[in-house]
């Protein structure tokens, strides 16, 4: 074993039952953990992260977002559909134009926490 492996592994097989029980009792159920994993997966695409950042600044239509990010409208629409399915963005229709915005303030908080974590390294 190299030195890093030694640091990452226990040198004994003692199970700290009290800690394990406490953590097990506080674990969310599998469905909730799965949903959280799906949410973070949505954040795993840089185009979707860019779109979210754009929508922090202003409510925008697909045409405007596509122009801003220098992408085609179908690619933006596809990413917006994923963000909407994840309940990160919502839309409203005004005549023939559909405007997108953040679903709620929680989305910005998630993004801000991630930004603070990355910048704090």
Secondary structure, DSSP 8 states (H G I E B T S, - for coil): --HHHHHHS-SS----HHHHHHHHHH---HHHHHHHHHHHHHTT-HHHHHHHHHHHH--EEHHHHHHHHT--HHHHHHHHHHHHHTTSEEEEEETTEEEEEESSHHHHHHHHHHHHHHHT-
